[in-house]
C-alpha cells in the first residue's frame, strides 16, 4: 500500500460535480477578475471566520506583505517574528524594507515563545507577526497584551490555520490581530487550484487601503490613488474556494480524527516526540520529532509512506539571510526542531486504515 503525504486528486473527485460545473459557468460568464464570485467568497469567508473584511489577493506571501504595507510599516522598522516558520513569514517583512527580528519558539508547541518577546522589542519595533504554525493558534491574548503595552501592530500569519480556534477566546485564527494573512495554496486546509490568498481585518479604513494595494492603487478604473502593484484573487480560484469552504469544517474534523489515531497509536513509542493535543488545532501538519529523523524518513519512504520535513534549515541560516550574521546555535530550540522534525501524512482524504498503517510502520522502525 502506497500512502501519499497528501492526495489532492481525491479532493477533486469528492467535489467533481460542483467543480466541473463551476468551470462551465465561469466560461459562460467570461468574467475572470474582481467579479461577483470573488465578492461572494470574500463575504462567505468573512462570515465563516467572524471578521468584518476579507480581501482576496494573489497568494499568501502577498497577503502578509500587503498587510504590513497597509499598516505603514516599512524601511528600517522592525517586526518580531517566529524563528521557526516557513520563509514567507520573513520575506513579507523584508519585502517592505522592514527587518525581521526572530524570536525563539516553545519546545512543546513550536509556536512563538511569549516570554521572549519583550526582550526583542527596541525603539524600532513596529509590529509582531505570530505564526499559527501547523494548524495551531498562538497564545494571542498575551501577544495582544504586549502589543498594546508597546503600541505595536499585530499581523497574524494564518497561512496554515484555516478554521483553527484560539483556545482562550474561542475565536478563529485570522480574527484577532490588526490584520491577518491566509494562503490558499493547493495543499492548505482550504486550498484553491493554484496560488491564492487573502487578508482579513476588522478595520474599515485598513480594508479600503488593502483594496487599493491589491489593484494598482485604484478603486475606480484608471484613477490611481497610491503607488502599488497587482495582487488579485481571480474568479476561478474564488469559485473553487467558495465550494471548498462549505466542506472545511468537515474536512478539518477528518484531519483531527487522523491526528487522534496517530496520538493513540504512537503514544508508547520511545525516542519519539509527539505534538501536543489542542482542541482548536486543525492539523495542517502532523509533526513528530526524533533524533533518528533521517533514518526514519528513509525507512518510511522505502516502505512507500510519503513524509516531508517542515522545515529542515532555519531561515537565518539560509543564504538569503546571511547578511543577518546569525550563526548556528543562535536559536537552539529552533535548530533542534529543524534537525528532528518529520511530518507524517495527514489530510481529509487519508483513510483511517492508511493512518493506522503509517503508525504501524513508524512503530516497526523503532522496534
HELIX and SHEET records of a PDB file:
HELIX    1   1 UNK A    8  UNK A   14  1                                   7    
HELIX    2   2 UNK A   16  UNK A   29  1                                  14    
HELIX    3   3 UNK A   36  UNK A   49  1                                  14    
HELIX    4   4 UNK A   60  UNK A   70  1                                  11    
HELIX    5   5 UNK A   88  UNK A   95  1                                   8    
HELIX    6   6 UNK A  114  UNK A  116  5                                   3    
HELIX    7   7 UNK A  118  UNK A  120  5                                   3    
HELIX    8   8 UNK A  133  UNK A  135  5                                   3    
HELIX    9   9 UNK A  140  UNK A  150  1                                  11    
HELIX   10  10 UNK A  204  UNK A  213  1                                  10    
HELIX   11  11 UNK A  235  UNK A  245  1                                  11    
HELIX   12  12 UNK A  248  UNK A  265  1                                  18    
HELIX   13  13 UNK A  293  UNK A  302  1                                  10    
HELIX   14  14 UNK A  315  UNK A  317  5                                   3    
HELIX   15  15 UNK A  319  UNK A  324  5                                   6    
HELIX   16  16 UNK A  332  UNK A  340  1                                   9    
HELIX   17  17 UNK A  352  UNK A  366  1                                  15    
SHEET    1   A 7 UNK A  53  UNK A  57  0                                        
SHEET    2   A 7 UNK A 197  UNK A 201 -1                                        
SHEET    3   A 7 UNK A 179  UNK A 183 -1                                        
SHEET    4   A 7 UNK A 153  UNK A 157  1                                        
SHEET    5   A 7 UNK A 125  UNK A 129  1                                        
SHEET    6   A 7 UNK A  78  UNK A  82  1                                        
SHEET    7   A 7 UNK A  99  UNK A 103  1                                        
SHEET    1   B 2 UNK A 218  UNK A 220  0                                        
SHEET    2   B 2 UNK A 223  UNK A 224 -1                                        
SHEET    1   C 2 UNK A 286  UNK A 289  0                                        
SHEET    2   C 2 UNK A 341  UNK A 344 -1                                        
END                                                                             
